[in-house]
Amino acid sequence: MRTRDFGGPLGALALLASLFGSGCSNQTAVPQPRKIVDLSPIITPDLNLRRLGPKVLDLFGTDGRTHVLPLLPQDPTLAYGIGKLEIMTHTGAHLDAPSRLLRGGEPPARVRLDTVFGSARVVDLRWHDRHSPIQITDLELKPIEPGEVVILFLGYEPPVDNEWPRFSPLSEQAARWLVAKKIRALATDMPALSRFEDIGERLRKHQPPEAVWAEHLPFLQAQIPVIAGLVNLDAIVREPSVVFVGLPLSLAIGNGSPIRAAAFVY
């Protein structure tokens, strides 16, 4: 059977179309994946502290806690059962919106949903040392096709005590190489594409934004979503056919959004 190529070796949309066209006698049936893997950590009040550590939160100038504050009616005998959520825009699994860095950049609500859904290519980089950036030669070890959601799996582990998180950041050259590949989106278990101590040092030196955010900027300029903070990637790293979905909140304001990310395994 001939199918159209929607990106990646199996193409998420082509895969679903073929399942609808040949595998479902009932045209209203939904093709079910073999399993669904939740790629988002559970958002607890102290998630940011546990995942990022106090040193990063001090750099951000926040305790990073997530709060649900009840709305209190003027009449204390009434109960609304409604609360106000206070959460960092980049908590847990999250999307970096173009509005974070680009003047006139799109907020989360304007990010095209077809760019955060598609065939996924998991690049296992757990062997990489934690002291040097990911280079183009590291990415070339795995075939990467246009239109794929590329998931970089570093095996991120939260910091111990008051230390910086240790992980291999993405080099600016590797970022531009991925953009040139015309990938659909970049996702990772890293909490960011740059090391936080490097970001802090660049800011203290008053470097221009294009230098401070050199690893992020190429993706946002090309309207390629950046998704960070994923978990459970070990459950999909050896799967041959994975569809990724990570939908942000439909926020017309703000520079990022927590997401519920999942992998549909076929």
N, C-alpha and C positions, 0 to 999 in steps of 0.2 A: 504494500500500500504506500502511496506517495503522500507525504505531508509537507507542509511549508515549514521553512526554517525560521524559528522565532528566537534564535540565539542559543548557543550551547550545543553539545553533541546530541542531546535528545530534545531540547527545546521544550520548556515547560508548557507553553500553550499548544505546541504541536502534539505533545504527549497527551494532554487532556482532550484535544480534538480527536485524536485517534481512538482514545478510549471511548469517547462518546459515539464515534462513528462506527466502530466495529465490535466493541466489547459490551455494549449495553443494548439489550433488546428493548428495554423500557427507556424511551427517550427522555423521560423526566428524572431518571436515576442520576446520581452524582458519582463519578468515579472515585472510589475510596482508596487512599494510600494504604500501603502495607502497615505503616505506623506513622504517627505524628510525634515529633520530638520538640518539646518546649525548649527554646533557646534563650529564654529570658529568666534572670534570677528573680526570686520573689522579693518584692519591694517591702522591706521592713523599715521601721523608723531609723535603724542604724546601718542600713545597707551601704551607704556611701562611706561610712567610717570603716566598715569591715572590708570593703572592696578596694578602697583607695588609700586608707590610712590617714592619720591626723596631719601628717606633713603636707599632703596635697590639699586637704581641706583648709589648712592654715594659709596656703598660697591663695586659695579661692576667697578667703575671708569669710568662711561660714563653718558651722558645725555639721552641715550636710544632712541634717535630720529631716525626715519626712513627717509631717504632722497632719492629722485630720482634726480640725477644730469645730466643735458643734456650734451651730447657729442658735443663739439664745433669743427666744421671743420676748417682747416687752411684758407679756403676760406670762408669768412663770408657771401657770397651770397648764399652758399649752406646750406641746412637744412636736416639733416639725420633723424630727428624724433626718435632718439635712445637715451636712457639715461642709466646711471649707478646707480644701486640700492645699497644703503648702509643700512643694516638692521642687528640687533642682531640675532644671530642664534636661540635664545630662545625667540622669540617674539610671543605674542599671543598664539594660539594653536600651540604647537611645540613638536617635537620628541627629546628625549635625545638619541643620538647615543652612542654605546659602545665605540667609539673612544674618547669620552669625558673623560673617566676614565681609560680605559684598554689599556695597551701597546699592540699595534697591533690590537686594537679593530676596528670593522667595522665602516666606515663612513656612512652617511645617504644613499648613493646610493647602499650600500651592504646589507642594512636591507631587509630581505625577505618580499615581499609585502603580502604574505599570513599570516603574523603575525600581520599585521595592518588592517585586514579585518576579520570579523567573528561575530557570535552571541554575543550579548552584555548582560551582567548582570549588571543592575544599582543598586548600593547599596546606599540607601538613608541614609546619616549620618548627615543630617541637624540638628538633635536633639543634636548632640554631642557638648560638651562645647569646647570653643576655647582655653583652657589653658592646656589640657592634650592630649597626643598622642593617636591615634587610636590603639587599642589593638586587639589581636586575638579574644577575646570574643565579640567585637563589630562586627567583620566580620562574626562570626559564626551565627549571627541572621538571615542571609540570605543564602540560599544554593548557593554554588559556585562550578561549575563543571569544570573539565579539558577541555581545549580547548576554554574557553570563553574569550572574552574581558571583563574584569572587570572594570566598571566605578564607581569610588568613588565620590559621589555627596555630597559635604560639604556645598554648599551654599556660596561659597567664595564671599566676598565683598572687594573692593579695600580699602586701608587705607585712613584715613582722615588726611589731612595736612601732617606734617613731622613725621608720625608714622610708625612703622613696620606693615606690613600686619598681621592680626590676623586670624589664621586658625589652625585646628587640624592637626598636622603633622602625618605621618605614623611612627609607632614605628618600630625599626629594627626587632623585633620579628614578628610583623604582616607582614613585607615585606618578611621574610623568610618563613612564613606560606603560603603566596600567591604563592611564587615560588614553594614550595612543592606541591601545588595544581595543578601545571602544567597549569596555565592559559596561554592564547594566548598572551595577552597584558594587561597592566595596563594603564588606562586613568583616568583623574580627572579634576575637575574645579580648583583645587589648582594650584598655579603657580609653585610649586615645592613640592617634597615629604618631605622636611625638612623645618623648619622655618629658614628664612634668618638670623635672629639674632643669631641662634644657629650655623649656618655655619660660620658666621663671628667670633664668639667666639672661635670655634674650630680652625679656621685658625690662629687667634692671639695667641693661645696657642701652635701653631706648632704641632698639633696632626697629626698622619700619615693619608694618604688619606683614608685608610679603616675605620678610625674613623670619619673623616670629612664627608664622603659620605656614612655612614653606611646604610642609608635607601635606597639609590639608587643602591648600588653595587650588592646586590644579584640578582636583575633583569637583570642588564647588563651582569653579569657573566653567567647567564642562557640564555642569548640571548632572553630575554622577553622585548619587547619594552616598554618604559615609555613615555606616552603622557600626557602633562599638559596644563593648560590654557584654558580648554574648557568652553563654555558658552551654555546657553539655555537648560541645562539638565532638568529643570523643565518641558519642553515640552515632555520628553520621560520617566520620572521617573515611571509613572504608566502604560506604554505600555507593554503588555505581550510578544511581538515579535519584537525585534529590531536587526538590523544588523548594525554594526559600520564599517566605513571605514575612514582612516586617512593617506593619502599618502604623504610622505616627498618629497622634491625636490631631484632629482637624483644627489646629490653632491658627487663627489669623494674625496672631502676634507671637513674639518670642523668637528665639534663635535655635531652638532644638526641641525635642520631644521624647519622653520615654515611649517605647514601643513594646508590643507583644510580638516577639519574633518566634517563628516556628519553622521546622523543616518537615516537608511532606515526603516520605520515603516510599518509592514505588518499586 
